[in-house]
């Protein structure tokens, strides 16, 4: 039962981050703030995306820590590892396809994953 709850805590943080990020992307594309999906964004818009994704990653770390059955820091570390691996996979795609966006943006995802998740967990543990 504890393994199931632990897995659920990590998945809750992952899905909170993913849904908030992808949902915001879709909203900004739909409202015309971001250009259509087949048009490359300006670097300034990539800065906006990097900032809200970092914020949502903090939220994901907080969600995981809040719902963890015990040891919230360990659960956040697992989520951080998953975020790092996923970000590195995305970075490898970006290296192969530079037309998708600036390399710094793709690098910001794995570089910010662990510290942002740790910050979210720390904020929850501080309460």
N, C-alpha and C positions, 0 to 999 in steps of 0.2 A: 504493500500500500504506500509506503514511504517513497519507493522508487517511482511509482506512478505520480505521486504528488510533486516530486522533484522534477520529473520530466515535464509535467504540466506547468510548473513555475517557469522553467526555461523557455518552453514553447510560448507561454503567455507573453513574456518579454520580447521574444522574437517576433511574434505576430503583431504585437502592439507597435513595434518599430516599423515593420514592413507595411502594415495597413496604413499607418499615419503617413509614411513616406510616399508610398504609391498613390494613396488617395490625394495627398497634396499635389503631387505631380499632375495627376489627372485633372484636378480642379484648376490648377494654374494653366494647363494647356487648354482646357475647355473655355476658360474665361478670357483667353487671349493674352494673359500676362506672359506666358511662355509661348513660343511659336509652335506651329503644328509639329507633330512627332517626327516628320521626315525632314525638318529644317533644323540645322544646327543652331543651338542657342549661343548668345554672346557670352563672353567670359564673366561679365557682371551677373548674368542670370545663373551661371554655374556657381558663383559665390553664394547667391541666395539659396540655391538648392543645397549646397554643402552646409550652410548654416542651419537650415531647418532639419536636415537629416541628422546633424550632430545633436540638435535639441531632442529630436525624436529618439535618438539612441540613448540619451540620458533617461528619457521616459521609460524606454524598454528595460534599462537596468533597474530603475525604481520599481517597475511592475514585477520583475523577477524577484527582487529582494523582498518586496511586500508579501508575495504569495508563497515564498519558499517555506516549506514546513519546518526547516531549521537551517542554521548556518547560511544566512543570506549571501554572505561574501563568496562562499564556494559556488553557489548557484550562479551568481553574477559572473564569476570567473569562467564558468562553463559557457555561459552566453557570450562572454567576451571572446573566448576561443573560437566559437562558432562564427561570430561576427568578423573576426580576423581572417579566418579561412575563407569565408564568403567574399570578403572584400578583396583578398588576394586573388581569388578566382576572377572577380570582376576586373581587377587590374590587369590580369593576363589577357583578358579579352580586349581591353582598351589599348594595350601595347600592340596587339595584332591589328586593331582597327582604329587608328588615330582619327579617322573622320567622325567618330562618335562624340568626341569632346576632348578637352584638354587633359593631358596626362596627370596634371596636378590634382584635378578633381577626382579622378579614379584612385589616385594614391591617397587622397584625404579620407576615403572610406575605411580602408584597413588601419590607417594610422590613428584615426579617431575612435575606432570601435572600442578598444579596451579602456582608454581613459574616460570616455563618455559613459560607458556602462558602469565603470567603477564609481564615477561621480554620482550616478543615479542610485546605486546601492548605498553609497556613503550618506546621501541625503536621507534615505529611508532609515538607515541604522541610527542616524543622529537624532531622530525624533524621539 
